[in-house]
Amino acid sequence: MLGVPVDAIDFPILLKSVTEAAEWRWPTLISTPNVNFLVKSQCNAEFRESILASDLCLVDGMPLIWIAKSLRIPIRERVAGSDLFGRLKARGDTGRRLRVFLFGGNDDHVVKVGEKLNATNSGLECVGALNPGFGTIEEMSAPQIIDAINASGADLLAVFLGAEKAQAWLMHNHSSLRPPIRAQFGATINFEAGTIKRAPPLLRSTGFEWLWRIKEEPYLWRRYLSDGMALLRLLATSVLPTIVQLRRVRRDAPFSVLVDERPSLITVKLAGAAIEANAGDAVEQLRAILGREKDLRIDLAETRMIDARFFGVFLMLRKSMVRRGRSLQFVGVSPKVRRLFRLNRFEYLLPADI
């Protein structure tokens, strides 16, 4: 959605995924795209890459839910980072408590929250708390800091830094960290410490939580004003034109996938409407192709339409190919198809010279 991946996931599936990742020690990076994430991803390629590399991207923000509905993206539930932390805390009948390391925050908030967690019979057991203070990513990645986190035996590393710094720190230390689940929870630490009150459920569900946040933290008005103006530009230049494009395409529009396999290269030709209604067979074929350890070329010369579902497919292909050290290339890109990439904010997937 608008250049970033989002997962159509609800809380039961999310909690099951987190539990399994903790049990099997699967490295799992969780990002929580909201309006601020979306805006920053448009101008900060490194920040965007941290979202693209994530294993789960939770839609945190009602404006993104509304945009998703307008673009036919099947996301119906807001999955906020603060709510995830609360649900993990509330889980009590699903086996052992998750061990959590609290990192970041202000003052001694992480220490106080850790003590509160351990003083109650919650689903989280604090096994470490550290506020590294203000510093560079490198300073906050000192060996003694990483060693302390790893020695804790934590299942979940909860990071309470600003979005850009948290994502950069997590990516910088990705290969060094041992806690399997890593996520940026931002202001959650302030809610848990009780220094800032969270908005009532009604304001959260109607998209006006930002008004409450400004009341609680007046300095945030500049960020919300800047993000709001950027979001309006995205609505005008990307969302509305894309809605018009989608309305012109029949859900039963023809579509075909042709695969040409060579010794070191597989070319997949997509012809017709690459839309959600036609995604099933294409996804199955592409999934089978990924296991062949060859470079991949997507030929779009005969593609007439691409919707959010297929841009999601492209992102999954890109992530898989990057992890395998293989290349993904788009060819046969007409001006019309390039415009679809541009409207959906995925033009960065295309080579600059086409």
C-alpha positions in Angstrom: 0.0 0.0 0.0 1.6 3.3 -1.2 5.1 1.8 -1.4 5.1 -0.3 1.8 4.0 -3.8 2.5 1.1 -4.4 4.9 -0.2 -7.7 6.2 -3.9 -8.5 6.2 -3.7 -10.1 9.7 -5.9 -10.0 12.8 -4.9 -10.4 16.5 -5.5 -14.1 16.9 -3.2 -14.9 13.9 -0.7 -12.4 15.1 -0.5 -13.7 18.6 -0.2 -17.3 17.2 2.7 -16.1 15.0 4.5 -14.4 17.8 4.1 -17.5 20.1 5.5 -19.8 17.4 8.4 -17.5 16.6 9.3 -17.5 20.3 9.0 -21.2 20.6 11.1 -22.0 17.6 13.4 -19.0 17.9 12.6 -17.7 14.4 14.1 -14.3 13.9 11.0 -12.1 13.3 11.1 -8.4 12.7 7.8 -6.6 13.3 7.1 -3.2 11.9 4.0 -1.1 12.6 3.3 1.2 9.7 1.2 4.2 10.5 0.8 7.6 8.8 4.2 8.7 10.1 5.9 5.5 8.8 4.1 6.0 5.4 5.2 9.6 5.0 8.8 8.9 6.1 9.1 5.9 3.7 8.4 8.2 0.7 11.6 10.2 1.2 13.9 7.9 3.3 15.0 4.9 1.3 16.9 3.3 4.2 13.8 3.6 6.4 11.6 2.1 3.7 14.1 -0.8 3.4 13.7 -1.6 7.1 9.9 -2.0 6.5 10.5 -4.1 3.3 12.8 -6.4 5.3 10.3 -6.9 8.1 8.6 -10.3 8.5 5.3 -8.7 9.7 3.9 -5.3 8.9 1.0 -4.4 11.1 -1.4 -1.5 10.0 -1.2 0.9 12.9 -3.5 3.8 12.2 -7.1 4.3 11.1 -6.2 6.5 8.1 -4.4 3.6 6.7 -7.4 1.3 7.2 -9.5 3.8 5.3 -7.0 4.0 2.5 -6.8 0.2 2.4 -10.6 -0.1 2.0 -10.7 2.4 -0.8 -7.9 0.4 -2.7 -9.7 -2.9 -2.1 -7.0 -4.1 0.3 -8.6 -6.6 2.7 -7.5 -5.0 6.0 -10.4 -4.5 8.4 -8.7 -4.3 11.8 -6.1 -1.9 13.2 -3.2 -3.8 14.8 -1.4 -1.1 16.8 1.9 -1.7 18.5 0.5 -0.6 21.8 -2.4 -3.0 21.4 0.0 -5.8 20.6 2.0 -5.1 23.8 -1.2 -5.0 25.8 -2.4 -8.3 24.3 0.9 -10.0 25.0 0.7 -8.8 28.5 -2.9 -10.1 28.9 -2.2 -13.6 27.5 -2.4 -16.0 30.5 -3.5 -19.4 29.3 -1.2 -20.0 26.3 1.8 -21.7 28.1 4.8 -20.0 29.6 5.2 -16.2 29.9 7.1 -14.5 27.1 10.5 -13.1 28.3 10.8 -9.5 27.2 13.8 -7.1 27.2 12.8 -3.4 27.3 15.1 -1.1 25.4 15.0 2.7 25.1 12.4 5.0 26.5 12.9 8.1 28.7 14.5 8.3 32.1 13.9 5.0 34.0 10.6 4.2 32.4 11.8 0.8 31.2 12.9 -0.2 34.6 9.6 0.8 36.2 7.6 -1.0 33.6 9.8 -4.1 33.9 9.1 -4.1 37.7 5.4 -3.7 37.1 5.4 -6.6 34.7 7.2 -8.9 37.1 5.0 -7.8 40.0 1.8 -9.1 38.3 0.8 -12.4 36.8 0.9 -11.0 33.2 1.9 -12.8 30.0 5.2 -11.0 29.9 8.2 -11.5 32.2 10.8 -8.7 32.1 14.3 -10.2 31.9 16.1 -6.9 31.2 15.6 -3.2 30.9 18.1 -0.7 29.5 17.8 3.0 28.5 21.0 3.7 26.4 20.3 7.4 26.5 20.9 9.7 23.6 23.5 8.7 21.1 24.3 7.5 17.6 23.2 4.1 16.3 26.8 3.0 16.7 27.0 4.2 20.3 23.7 2.4 21.1 25.1 -0.7 19.4 28.2 -1.1 21.7 29.2 -4.7 22.3 28.3 -4.5 26.0 24.7 -3.4 25.1 24.2 -6.2 22.5 25.8 -8.7 24.9 23.4 -7.7 27.7 20.4 -8.1 25.5 21.5 -11.5 24.2 22.5 -12.8 27.6 19.0 -12.1 28.9 17.4 -15.0 27.1 14.6 -12.8 25.9 11.9 -13.9 23.5 10.9 -10.4 22.6 13.0 -7.3 22.3 10.7 -4.3 22.7 12.4 -1.1 21.4 11.1 2.3 22.6 12.8 4.8 20.3 11.6 7.1 17.6 10.5 5.3 14.5 13.5 6.1 12.2 16.1 5.5 15.0 14.4 2.3 16.2 14.2 0.9 12.7 17.8 1.9 11.9 19.0 0.4 15.1 17.2 -2.9 14.6 18.5 -3.2 11.0 22.1 -2.3 12.1 22.1 -5.1 14.7 19.8 -7.6 13.0 22.5 -10.3 12.6 23.9 -9.8 16.1 20.7 -10.0 18.1 19.4 -13.3 19.6 15.9 -12.5 20.8 13.8 -13.9 18.0 11.0 -11.3 18.1 12.1 -7.7 17.6 9.7 -4.8 17.3 9.5 -1.0 17.7 6.8 0.0 20.2 7.4 3.8 20.3 5.3 5.6 22.8 3.9 2.4 24.3 6.5 2.7 27.1 4.9 6.0 28.2 1.5 4.5 28.3 2.7 1.5 30.3 4.6 3.8 32.7 1.5 5.9 33.2 3.3 9.2 32.3 1.0 9.7 29.3 -2.6 8.6 29.0 -3.6 6.8 25.9 -6.7 8.0 24.0 -10.1 6.5 24.8 -11.1 3.6 22.5 -13.7 5.8 20.8 -11.1 8.3 19.6 -8.8 5.5 18.5 -11.5 3.8 16.4 -12.7 7.0 14.7 -9.2 8.2 13.7 -8.9 11.1 16.1 -6.3 9.7 18.4 -3.9 12.3 17.1 -6.0 15.1 18.8 -5.6 13.3 22.1 -1.8 12.8 21.6 -1.4 16.6 20.9 -3.4 17.3 24.2 -1.0 15.0 26.1 2.2 16.0 24.2 1.7 19.4 22.7 5.1 19.4 20.9 3.7 16.7 18.6 1.5 19.2 16.7 4.2 20.0 14.2 4.7 16.3 13.3 1.0 15.7 12.9 0.6 18.8 10.8 3.5 17.8 8.5 2.3 14.2 8.3 -1.3 15.4 7.6 -0.3 17.6 4.8 1.9 14.9 3.2 -1.0 12.4 3.6 -3.4 14.8 1.8 -0.9 15.1 -1.1 -0.7 11.3 -1.3 -4.5 11.1 -1.4 -4.7 13.6 -4.2 -1.8 12.3 -6.3 -1.9 8.6 -5.7 -5.0 7.2 -3.9 -7.8 9.0 -5.8 -6.3 8.3 -9.3 -5.7 4.7 -8.4 -9.4 4.3 -7.3 -10.4 5.7 -10.7 -8.1 3.1 -12.4 -9.5 0.2 -10.3 -13.1 1.1 -11.2 -12.3 0.8 -14.9 -11.2 -2.9 -14.5 -13.7 -5.8 -14.5 -13.0 -8.3 -11.7 -13.3 -11.1 -14.4 -10.8 -9.4 -16.7 -8.6 -12.0 -18.5 -5.2 -12.8 -17.2 -2.4 -15.3 -17.9 1.0 -16.3 -16.7 3.6 -17.7 -19.0 6.9 -19.1 -17.6 10.1 -19.5 -19.7 12.9 -21.2 -17.8 16.5 -21.1 -18.8 19.6 -22.6 -17.1 20.2 -19.5 -14.9 17.1 -17.3 -15.5 13.4 -17.6 -15.3 11.2 -15.2 -17.1 7.5 -14.8 -16.0 5.3 -13.0 -18.5 2.1 -11.5 -16.9 -0.6 -10.7 -19.5 -3.8 -8.9 -18.8 -5.1 -7.7 -15.5 -2.8 -8.5 -12.6 -5.5 -8.0 -9.9 -6.5 -9.8 -6.7 -9.2 -11.9 -8.5 -6.4 -13.4 -10.7 -3.7 -13.8 -8.0 -4.3 -17.4 -6.8 -2.7 -19.3 -9.7 0.0 -16.7 -10.2 1.1 -16.9 -6.6 1.2 -20.7 -6.7 3.4 -20.7 -9.8 5.7 -18.0 -8.5 6.1 -19.8 -5.2 7.2 -23.0 -7.0 9.7 -20.9 -9.1 11.3 -19.4 -6.0 12.6 -22.8 -5.0 14.7 -23.1 -8.1 17.6 -20.8 -7.1 17.6 -18.8 -10.3 17.4 -15.1 -11.2 13.9 -13.9 -12.0 12.6 -11.6 -14.7 9.1 -10.3 -14.7 7.9 -9.3 -18.2 5.1 -6.7 -18.0 4.9 -5.9 -21.8 1.3 -7.2 -22.0 0.2 -6.3 -18.5 -2.8 -3.9 -18.5 -3.5 -3.4 -14.8 -1.7 -4.0 -11.5 -3.5 -3.7 -8.1 -2.3 -3.7 -4.5 -2.4 -7.5 -4.2 0.1 -7.9 -7.1 2.3 -5.2 -5.8 2.4 -7.2 -2.6 3.4 -10.2 -4.7 6.2 -8.2 -6.2 7.4 -7.2 -2.7 7.4 -10.8 -1.5 9.3 -11.9 -4.6 11.8 -9.1 -4.0 12.3 -10.0 -0.4 12.8 -13.7 -1.2 15.3 -13.0 -4.0 17.3 -10.6 -1.8 17.6 -13.3 0.9 18.7 -15.8 -1.7 21.3 -13.4 -3.2 19.4 -13.5 -6.5 18.2 -10.7 -8.8 14.7 -9.6 -9.6 14.2 -7.5 -12.8 11.1 -6.0 -14.4 11.2 -5.7 -18.2 8.7 -4.6 -20.9 7.6 -1.7 -18.8 5.4 0.6 -20.9 4.7 4.3 -19.9 1.2 3.1 -18.8 2.6 0.4 -16.5 5.3 2.8 -15.2 2.4 5.2 -14.3 0.8 2.4 -12.3 4.0 1.9 -10.4 4.3 5.6 -9.8 0.6 6.0 -8.7 1.0 3.2 -6.2 4.4 4.5 -5.0 6.3 1.4 -6.1 8.4 3.1 -8.8 11.6 2.3 -6.8 11.1 -1.3 -7.9 11.9 -0.4 -11.5 15.3 0.3 -13.0 15.9 4.1 -13.4 16.7 3.8 -17.0 13.4 2.4 -18.3 
